[in-house]
Amino acid sequence: MLTVEKIGGTSMSQFKDVLHNIIIGKRSASEMYNRIFVVSAYNNVTNWLLEHKKTGVPGIYVKFLNDGNYIGALDELCQKLIEINRTFDDIKLDQKAADEFIINRIEKAKSYLLNMHSVVASGYVNKKDLYLAAREILSSIGEAHSAFNSVNIIKNNGINATFIDLCGFDDSESLTIDQRIHKAFAGVDFSNTLCVATGYTKGTEGIMRAFDRGYSEVTFSKIAVEVHADEAIIHKEFHLSSADPKLVGPEKSIPVGHTNFMVADQLADIGMEAIHPKASKPLELAGINIRIKNTFEPEHPGTLISTDYVGEHSRIEIVSGTDKVLAVEVHDPMMVGEVGYDLRVMQVFEKYGVSYILKSTNANSITMVIWDKPKAQDLIAELKQEFYQVMVKEVAIVCCMGTNIAHPGFLYRAAKALCDNHINIECFAQSLRQVNMQFVIERKDYATAIIALNGALCVQEATI
């Protein structure tokens, strides 16, 4: 059985556990191979290189854009990465080789960026294209660092391993992402070596330009499809669970066990990705199942995501959501019966590149829930200019998802759980597929709603 396995940044920073739980585990020598690991950068490294994914705190990339001291910032980063190297001394990382690798990689990055800066200053080129190229170069550093270290550690622990460097730092080959992956894995005997690949892949289309911060999962997906993997496994520091254990408590957060790609898509739509949607689609179409596992519970089978799974028993599998959204309502007394009114609204959304999470309508109002991000304000400003009345409210959205919930009673039980906790439903949506009930509530009630819905629909049902 050939598996392709993705290891996230938080798990990578605890590589001693990864080594003992995932790579070695309780495997015999004959079971050690036929696995390809795709690794993320260590925790926070990509934030330092680009910008913080959640807070937006600027990294080296932003310094480069703003003519800041990006060279000095790269030197500081190099020292931080060397400090990370020191944390793996007890699991046999060759410190000299690891330091030399990352110092060399950063020196090359400096050279590339200095040349780019000179070209930008000349005024003869499109700045946007060069800035995107700089983002690609910086992104690749983190994954190259963690992948090189991983192979070095694995080899020094007596296992044959191969470093698959997809960053293309030392070549000028004009290859697409798919072509580079195909070339890198051509002729590899997976039965005799454990491959570790960088989560970043260089390609003519630009993996950052196409997928931004979801690029490592896209690499993981493309590799799995290329090698015809039997299963694609994602190792995280937690289970895919009925609800966020930080909110409901670990004892009331139940591993899902089995779900389908449709539910995974619902999760991705609210930013709670089991896997990036642009990474899951190729796997789904290729018939490759995804397994989400907990790095720190290696014996647990985790949760399998497959195409055709429908739960044998009706149940809510996952309660999730976000409190970082806005409800935008367009109201017009003349809307009733007017064909194409919502098309006009959607054209403004398209102009600003904003997608909605939920859409609910009545005779003269259209309500959409969108992410509360800076570009939303420009969208709202134009909507207010173009339409009769626009109301905006800071809200939260909570969702109850499952593969087999198209039966009487689930909506009642969810609404009752919210009612019992004095939470008003501001807006609601559910499609005919009936895999996701979406409730819009006040932001202050978000945590209470997640706890209430998980308790009423997941925990209680699991104990019956």
VONUTI-774128 format. One line per field, with one value per residue (C-alpha): x negated, y, z; residue in one letter. Coordinates in Angstrom, 3 decimals, padded with zeros to 6 digits. Example, Ala and Ser with C-alpha at 12.3 -4.5 7.8 and 13.67 -1.06 7.14 Angstrom:
c1: c(-012.300 | -013.670) $
c2: c(-004.500 | -001.060) $
c3: c(007.800 | 007.140) $
res: c(A | S) $
//
This chain:
c1: c(000.000 | -001.511 | -000.570 | -001.323 | -001.352 | -001.270 | -002.753 | -001.697 | -003.898 | -002.880 | -003.615 | -006.905 | -008.063 | -007.627 | -009.540 | -010.705 | -007.062 | -006.681 | -009.759 | -008.694 | -004.921 | -004.582 | -007.820 | -009.081 | -006.139 | -005.652 | -006.628 | -008.878 | -011.719 | -009.556 | -006.755 | -008.973 | -008.779 | -006.129 | -005.441 | -006.005 | -005.990 | -005.174 | -006.285 | -005.313 | -007.719 | -008.190 | -005.573 | -005.592 | -008.412 | -006.134 | -004.627 | -008.137 | -008.856 | -005.620 | -003.153 | -001.278 | 001.586 | 004.091 | 002.926 | 001.351 | -001.854 | -004.343 | -007.223 | -010.243 | -008.108 | -006.397 | -009.787 | -010.864 | -007.720 | -008.240 | -012.004 | -012.698 | -015.756 | -014.833 | -018.498 | -018.884 | -015.572 | -016.838 | -019.963 | -017.765 | -015.632 | -018.729 | -019.654 | -016.134 | -016.259 | -019.639 | -018.097 | -015.328 | -018.049 | -019.392 | -016.060 | -016.611 | -020.072 | -018.693 | -017.214 | -020.489 | -020.237 | -023.698 | -023.929 | -026.823 | -025.116 | -021.752 | -023.278 | -025.244 | -022.144 | -019.960 | -022.771 | -023.407 | -019.692 | -019.227 | -022.338 | -020.930 | -017.592 | -019.365 | -021.058 | -017.785 | -015.971 | -018.762 | -018.689 | -014.901 | -015.058 | -017.467 | -015.228 | -012.145 | -014.027 | -014.860 | -011.189 | -011.315 | -009.261 | -005.878 | -006.416 | -003.532 | -005.111 | -008.450 | -006.822 | -004.913 | -008.161 | -009.771 | -006.885 | -007.488 | -011.216 | -010.632 | -007.846 | -010.088 | -012.732 | -010.691 | -009.765 | -013.286 | -014.645 | -012.238 | -012.467 | -016.278 | -016.379 | -013.792 | -015.748 | -018.965 | -017.348 | -015.636 | -018.888 | -020.795 | -018.197 | -018.978 | -016.236 | -016.954 | -015.443 | -015.422 | -015.144 | -012.715 | -013.442 | -010.646 | -011.717 | -013.813 | -016.227 | -019.242 | -017.734 | -016.246 | -013.986 | -010.682 | -008.407 | -004.819 | -004.060 | -002.787 | -005.820 | -008.250 | -006.495 | -006.423 | -010.148 | -011.085 | -009.329 | -010.062 | -012.010 | -011.919 | -011.624 | -009.262 | -009.774 | -013.401 | -013.369 | -011.197 | -010.703 | -010.409 | -009.212 | -009.031 | -005.515 | -006.474 | -006.739 | -008.221 | -006.221 | -005.721 | -002.191 | -003.429 | -001.988 | -001.653 | 000.062 | 002.540 | 003.138 | 001.429 | 000.952 | 002.692 | -000.179 | -001.651 | 001.642 | 001.832 | -001.657 | -000.534 | 002.549 | 000.693 | -001.953 | 000.740 | 002.420 | -000.919 | -002.028 | 001.488 | 001.438 | 003.734 | 004.464 | 003.605 | 002.984 | 002.828 | 001.177 | 002.360 | 001.891 | 005.574 | 008.330 | 010.978 | 013.580 | 017.239 | 016.263 | 013.248 | 011.795 | 010.566 | 014.208 | 016.101 | 013.323 | 011.282 | 013.639 | 016.619 | 014.835 | 015.441 | 013.335 | 015.615 | 014.360 | 015.816 | 017.299 | 017.374 | 015.867 | 019.086 | 018.872 | 015.156 | 016.137 | 018.603 | 015.829 | 013.480 | 016.156 | 016.097 | 012.313 | 012.076 | 010.194 | 009.715 | 007.919 | 007.700 | 010.621 | 008.333 | 006.276 | 009.188 | 010.845 | 008.051 | 008.002 | 011.774 | 011.783 | 008.943 | 010.804 | 008.126 | 009.479 | 008.082 | 007.375 | 006.964 | 004.815 | 003.615 | -000.190 | -000.108 | 002.325 | 000.695 | 002.743 | 006.047 | 007.386 | 008.427 | 011.135 | 011.510 | 012.923 | 014.307 | 016.545 | 019.550 | 019.738 | 023.150 | 023.477 | 025.334 | 027.176 | 028.502 | 026.305 | 024.599 | 020.914 | 019.409 | 020.429 | 018.245 | 018.322 | 016.667 | 017.280 | 015.343 | 018.106 | 020.534 | 024.177 | 024.841 | 028.481 | 029.662 | 033.282 | 035.477 | 039.313 | 039.123 | 037.165 | 040.212 | 040.716 | 037.831 | 035.864 | 032.087 | 031.980 | 029.523 | 027.359 | 026.729 | 025.702 | 023.396 | 021.675 | 020.530 | 019.301 | 017.340 | 015.787 | 014.243 | 013.392 | 015.647 | 017.419 | 020.299 | 020.641 | 024.420 | 027.194 | 030.795 | 033.612 | 037.217 | 039.494 | 037.551 | 034.315 | 031.146 | 028.852 | 025.304 | 022.696 | 019.113 | 015.725 | 015.022 | 011.900 | 010.667 | 011.820 | 015.356 | 015.575 | 015.004 | 017.650 | 020.152 | 019.452 | 020.355 | 023.425 | 024.677 | 024.214 | 025.965 | 028.927 | 031.923 | 030.963 | 027.976 | 027.657 | 024.468 | 024.148 | 021.213 | 022.296 | 021.161 | 022.164 | 022.522 | 023.010 | 024.280 | 022.929 | 023.374 | 023.624 | 027.002 | 029.106 | 031.900 | 034.497 | 037.159 | 036.022 | 032.468 | 033.450 | 035.827 | 033.175 | 030.593 | 032.993 | 034.123 | 030.493 | 029.977 | 033.336 | 032.598 | 029.453 | 031.336 | 029.633 | 031.685 | 031.306 | 030.738 | 030.736 | 030.758 | 029.885 | 029.925 | 029.772 | 031.690 | 028.620 | 029.152 | 025.570 | 025.219 | 027.579 | 026.226 | 027.333 | 026.410 | 026.293 | 024.881 | 021.112 | 021.248 | 023.151 | 020.683 | 018.875 | 022.108 | 023.757 | 020.931 | 020.964 | 024.767 | 025.026 | 022.149 | 023.693 | 027.194 | 026.389 | 023.018 | 022.134 | 025.609 | 026.246 | 022.866 | 023.647 | 027.106) $
c2: c(000.000 | 003.324 | 006.358 | 010.054 | 011.759 | 015.466 | 016.781 | 020.247 | 022.937 | 022.478 | 018.754 | 019.414 | 021.587 | 018.508 | 016.255 | 013.935 | 012.851 | 012.653 | 010.436 | 008.044 | 008.068 | 008.317 | 007.526 | 004.675 | 003.776 | 000.028 | -000.798 | -003.625 | -002.998 | -004.285 | -001.863 | 001.218 | 002.203 | 002.794 | 006.149 | 009.679 | 012.517 | 016.062 | 018.514 | 022.046 | 024.597 | 024.538 | 026.409 | 030.205 | 030.111 | 030.973 | 033.768 | 035.193 | 034.865 | 036.395 | 037.779 | 036.273 | 034.248 | 035.284 | 038.644 | 040.081 | 041.078 | 041.803 | 039.452 | 039.643 | 039.758 | 042.945 | 044.480 | 043.692 | 045.331 | 048.462 | 048.826 | 047.867 | 046.079 | 042.670 | 041.586 | 042.159 | 040.389 | 037.359 | 037.283 | 037.336 | 034.570 | 032.479 | 032.666 | 031.660 | 028.645 | 027.621 | 027.848 | 025.514 | 023.113 | 022.946 | 021.628 | 018.408 | 017.560 | 014.734 | 012.948 | 012.933 | 015.972 | 016.659 | 020.264 | 021.232 | 019.908 | 021.424 | 024.852 | 024.846 | 023.947 | 026.753 | 029.349 | 028.498 | 028.633 | 032.040 | 033.466 | 032.460 | 034.019 | 037.266 | 037.269 | 036.677 | 039.388 | 041.947 | 041.372 | 041.662 | 044.877 | 046.363 | 045.375 | 046.827 | 050.076 | 050.348 | 050.903 | 048.662 | 045.760 | 045.038 | 045.299 | 042.965 | 040.018 | 040.435 | 040.880 | 037.633 | 035.908 | 037.221 | 035.761 | 032.396 | 032.469 | 033.345 | 030.787 | 027.936 | 028.501 | 027.131 | 023.832 | 023.281 | 023.743 | 021.299 | 018.686 | 018.653 | 018.307 | 015.518 | 013.416 | 013.974 | 012.860 | 009.844 | 008.642 | 009.086 | 006.879 | 003.998 | 004.410 | 004.951 | 008.296 | 010.516 | 014.330 | 015.390 | 019.106 | 020.542 | 024.157 | 024.348 | 026.766 | 025.603 | 025.191 | 027.364 | 024.680 | 026.016 | 023.339 | 023.442 | 022.228 | 018.906 | 018.457 | 019.116 | 016.604 | 014.019 | 014.464 | 014.342 | 011.036 | 009.284 | 006.079 | 006.237 | 002.784 | 003.521 | 000.041 | 000.839 | 004.472 | 006.785 | 010.019 | 013.429 | 016.179 | 019.925 | 021.287 | 024.056 | 023.239 | 025.630 | 025.903 | 028.310 | 029.083 | 029.971 | 027.837 | 030.860 | 032.867 | 030.065 | 028.795 | 031.233 | 029.750 | 026.480 | 025.473 | 022.653 | 020.741 | 021.287 | 019.760 | 016.867 | 016.320 | 016.489 | 014.018 | 011.561 | 011.735 | 011.459 | 008.282 | 006.755 | 006.585 | 004.141 | 006.695 | 010.319 | 010.972 | 014.316 | 014.358 | 017.172 | 018.006 | 017.199 | 014.928 | 016.060 | 016.278 | 017.007 | 020.504 | 022.597 | 021.020 | 024.455 | 025.581 | 022.486 | 020.732 | 017.684 | 015.241 | 016.496 | 016.736 | 013.414 | 012.198 | 012.116 | 008.731 | 008.845 | 011.530 | 012.496 | 015.129 | 017.142 | 017.721 | 018.530 | 021.225 | 022.719 | 022.943 | 024.623 | 027.195 | 028.476 | 028.426 | 025.251 | 023.239 | 019.525 | 020.045 | 022.988 | 022.609 | 023.058 | 020.165 | 017.871 | 018.015 | 016.195 | 013.490 | 013.140 | 012.868 | 010.320 | 008.179 | 008.616 | 008.736 | 011.184 | 010.173 | 012.827 | 011.522 | 012.890 | 012.972 | 012.275 | 009.328 | 007.174 | 004.048 | 005.849 | 005.314 | 008.971 | 010.121 | 008.812 | 011.182 | 009.322 | 010.105 | 007.902 | 007.631 | 008.200 | 007.513 | 004.325 | 006.204 | 009.759 | 012.061 | 015.420 | 014.703 | 018.177 | 021.471 | 024.363 | 027.991 | 031.359 | 034.649 | 036.673 | 037.351 | 040.091 | 039.784 | 042.108 | 042.621 | 044.347 | 045.479 | 047.012 | 047.210 | 046.969 | 043.709 | 041.476 | 039.618 | 041.390 | 038.853 | 039.210 | 041.548 | 039.307 | 039.178 | 042.912 | 042.318 | 039.459 | 041.563 | 043.933 | 040.951 | 039.680 | 043.108 | 043.027 | 039.318 | 038.571 | 035.241 | 034.645 | 031.781 | 031.934 | 033.479 | 033.772 | 035.617 | 036.705 | 038.829 | 042.061 | 041.269 | 039.341 | 038.517 | 037.295 | 036.342 | 037.272 | 037.297 | 040.400 | 041.472 | 044.886 | 044.416 | 043.815 | 047.503 | 048.602 | 046.136 | 047.433 | 051.061 | 050.376 | 048.326 | 051.306 | 053.541 | 051.188 | 049.811 | 051.148 | 050.055 | 048.077 | 046.917 | 045.433 | 043.579 | 041.898 | 038.308 | 034.724 | 031.631 | 028.154 | 025.062 | 021.555 | 019.129 | 015.474 | 012.956 | 011.619 | 014.422 | 014.678 | 013.476 | 015.158 | 016.435 | 017.663 | 021.264 | 021.244 | 019.894 | 022.426 | 025.351 | 024.120 | 023.890 | 027.524 | 028.586 | 026.849 | 028.971 | 032.194 | 032.538 | 034.171 | 032.922 | 036.040 | 034.160 | 030.536 | 028.516 | 024.884 | 023.489 | 020.523 | 018.321 | 018.728 | 018.232 | 021.584 | 023.668 | 027.228 | 029.528 | 033.213 | 034.510 | 037.429 | 037.306 | 037.311 | 034.011 | 032.103 | 030.007 | 029.273 | 028.133 | 025.743 | 024.205 | 023.888 | 022.355 | 019.939 | 018.839 | 018.400 | 016.908 | 015.162 | 014.213 | 013.161 | 011.166 | 009.453 | 008.245 | 006.842) $
c3: c(000.000 | -001.121 | 000.955 | 000.581 | 003.983 | 004.819 | 008.067 | 009.202 | 010.689 | 014.325 | 014.131 | 012.304 | 015.202 | 017.403 | 015.033 | 017.795 | 018.160 | 014.372 | 014.153 | 016.887 | 016.297 | 012.519 | 010.723 | 012.903 | 015.151 | 015.586 | 012.021 | 011.050 | 008.588 | 005.723 | 006.619 | 006.753 | 003.087 | 000.411 | 002.045 | 000.782 | 003.312 | 002.245 | 004.907 | 005.836 | 007.226 | 010.986 | 012.996 | 012.350 | 009.766 | 006.817 | 008.934 | 009.393 | 005.677 | 004.364 | 006.891 | 009.815 | 008.368 | 011.051 | 012.405 | 009.249 | 011.079 | 008.244 | 007.471 | 005.165 | 002.021 | 003.213 | 003.975 | 000.413 | -001.001 | 001.097 | 000.472 | 004.067 | 005.400 | 004.013 | 003.879 | 007.590 | 008.166 | 006.202 | 008.381 | 011.492 | 010.017 | 009.350 | 013.025 | 014.038 | 011.726 | 013.121 | 016.602 | 015.400 | 014.219 | 017.776 | 019.055 | 017.079 | 018.378 | 020.532 | 017.494 | 015.537 | 013.261 | 011.785 | 012.964 | 010.682 | 007.544 | 008.514 | 009.224 | 005.973 | 003.973 | 005.310 | 005.228 | 001.567 | 000.721 | 002.365 | 000.706 | -002.688 | -001.780 | -000.905 | -004.287 | -006.131 | -004.191 | -004.635 | -008.379 | -008.411 | -006.415 | -008.955 | -011.855 | -010.130 | -009.492 | -013.198 | -014.001 | -017.086 | -015.754 | -014.245 | -010.489 | -009.681 | -011.509 | -009.753 | -006.371 | -006.873 | -007.862 | -004.660 | -002.675 | -004.332 | -003.495 | 000.134 | 000.548 | -000.561 | 002.123 | 005.026 | 003.385 | 002.052 | 005.589 | 007.233 | 004.452 | 004.424 | 008.212 | 008.166 | 005.657 | 007.590 | 010.862 | 009.278 | 007.680 | 010.922 | 012.601 | 010.245 | 007.621 | 003.940 | 002.890 | -000.199 | -000.235 | -002.978 | -003.346 | -005.477 | -004.872 | -008.055 | -006.381 | -008.361 | -011.806 | -014.524 | -016.012 | -017.280 | -015.828 | -014.669 | -011.157 | -012.498 | -014.752 | -011.894 | -009.651 | -012.443 | -013.112 | -009.411 | -008.771 | -012.060 | -011.447 | -007.628 | -006.036 | -003.144 | -001.708 | -000.815 | 000.273 | 002.311 | 000.336 | 001.990 | -000.355 | 000.137 | 000.525 | -001.898 | -005.629 | -008.169 | -011.384 | -014.259 | -013.064 | -009.566 | -006.771 | -004.460 | -007.174 | -007.765 | -004.221 | -001.798 | 001.689 | 000.810 | -001.463 | 000.650 | 000.579 | -003.179 | -003.550 | -001.333 | -003.489 | -006.794 | -005.599 | -004.457 | -007.860 | -009.717 | -007.917 | -007.792 | -003.999 | -002.242 | 000.464 | 001.283 | 004.975 | 006.765 | 010.196 | 012.456 | 016.100 | 016.707 | 015.435 | 012.983 | 015.718 | 016.365 | 017.579 | 018.500 | 021.680 | 022.802 | 022.987 | 024.117 | 026.050 | 024.943 | 026.664 | 024.627 | 021.285 | 019.553 | 016.577 | 013.517 | 012.271 | 008.763 | 006.512 | 002.846 | 000.575 | 000.547 | 004.304 | 003.963 | 001.444 | 003.934 | 006.514 | 004.047 | 003.201 | 006.786 | 007.016 | 009.121 | 006.537 | 006.905 | 003.588 | 001.174 | -001.287 | -004.295 | -002.960 | -002.174 | -005.601 | -007.530 | -004.849 | -004.966 | -008.756 | -008.664 | -006.130 | -003.442 | 000.103 | 002.656 | 006.228 | 008.951 | 011.828 | 015.152 | 015.323 | 019.048 | 018.907 | 016.218 | 016.990 | 016.423 | 012.872 | 012.626 | 010.220 | 006.675 | 004.044 | 001.040 | -001.929 | -001.349 | 002.436 | 004.000 | 007.705 | 008.566 | 011.307 | 011.065 | 013.118 | 013.148 | 012.554 | 012.982 | 014.572 | 013.482 | 012.384 | 012.752 | 014.537 | 011.962 | 009.455 | 008.424 | 007.416 | 004.470 | 003.566 | 000.389 | 000.749 | -001.938 | -001.985 | -005.796 | -005.740 | -005.543 | -008.810 | -010.573 | -012.598 | -012.279 | -009.281 | -007.454 | -010.577 | -010.185 | -006.582 | -007.535 | -010.193 | -007.455 | -005.404 | -008.403 | -008.966 | -005.481 | -005.500 | -002.527 | -002.123 | 000.277 | 002.757 | 003.097 | 001.003 | 002.136 | 000.360 | 000.695 | -001.499 | -001.107 | 000.738 | 000.017 | 002.958 | 002.406 | 004.997 | 004.064 | 005.748 | 007.824 | 005.926 | 004.725 | 001.112 | 002.396 | 003.286 | -000.320 | -001.466 | 001.088 | 000.148 | -003.488 | -002.559 | -000.559 | -003.583 | -005.990 | -004.027 | -002.164 | 001.339 | 002.629 | 006.222 | 007.677 | 010.961 | 012.694 | 013.271 | 013.723 | 011.756 | 013.265 | 011.133 | 011.848 | 009.249 | 008.453 | 005.641 | 006.785 | 008.263 | 005.676 | 008.173 | 010.335 | 013.699 | 013.200 | 012.482 | 015.433 | 017.803 | 016.622 | 016.922 | 020.350 | 021.586 | 020.569 | 022.036 | 025.343 | 025.579 | 024.735 | 021.338 | 018.585 | 015.017 | 012.893 | 009.579 | 008.392 | 005.269 | 004.125 | 000.595 | -000.789 | -000.289 | 003.460 | 004.579 | 006.359 | 008.499 | 008.775 | 011.581 | 011.725 | 015.304 | 017.267 | 017.681 | 021.459 | 021.373 | 019.194 | 021.820 | 023.692 | 020.450 | 019.531 | 023.020 | 023.021 | 019.542 | 020.118 | 023.415 | 022.031 | 018.622 | 018.892 | 022.485 | 023.653 | 020.485 | 020.711 | 024.228 | 023.422) $
res: c(M | L | T | V | E | K | I | G | G | T | S | M | S | Q | F | K | D | V | L | H | N | I | I | I | G | K | R | S | A | S | E | M | Y | N | R | I | F | V | V | S | A | Y | N | N | V | T | N | W | L | L | E | H | K | K | T | G | V | P | G | I | Y | V | K | F | L | N | D | G | N | Y | I | G | A | L | D | E | L | C | Q | K | L | I | E | I | N | R | T | F | D | D | I | K | L | D | Q | K | A | A | D | E | F | I | I | N | R | I | E | K | A | K | S | Y | L | L | N | M | H | S | V | V | A | S | G | Y | V | N | K | K | D | L | Y | L | A | A | R | E | I | L | S | S | I | G | E | A | H | S | A | F | N | S | V | N | I | I | K | N | N | G | I | N | A | T | F | I | D | L | C | G | F | D | D | S | E | S | L | T | I | D | Q | R | I | H | K | A | F | A | G | V | D | F | S | N | T | L | C | V | A | T | G | Y | T | K | G | T | E | G | I | M | R | A | F | D | R | G | Y | S | E | V | T | F | S | K | I | A | V | E | V | H | A | D | E | A | I | I | H | K | E | F | H | L | S | S | A | D | P | K | L | V | G | P | E | K | S | I | P | V | G | H | T | N | F | M | V | A | D | Q | L | A | D | I | G | M | E | A | I | H | P | K | A | S | K | P | L | E | L | A | G | I | N | I | R | I | K | N | T | F | E | P | E | H | P | G | T | L | I | S | T | D | Y | V | G | E | H | S | R | I | E | I | V | S | G | T | D | K | V | L | A | V | E | V | H | D | P | M | M | V | G | E | V | G | Y | D | L | R | V | M | Q | V | F | E | K | Y | G | V | S | Y | I | L | K | S | T | N | A | N | S | I | T | M | V | I | W | D | K | P | K | A | Q | D | L | I | A | E | L | K | Q | E | F | Y | Q | V | M | V | K | E | V | A | I | V | C | C | M | G | T | N | I | A | H | P | G | F | L | Y | R | A | A | K | A | L | C | D | N | H | I | N | I | E | C | F | A | Q | S | L | R | Q | V | N | M | Q | F | V | I | E | R | K | D | Y | A | T | A | I | I | A | L | N | G | A | L | C | V | Q | E | A | T | I) $
//
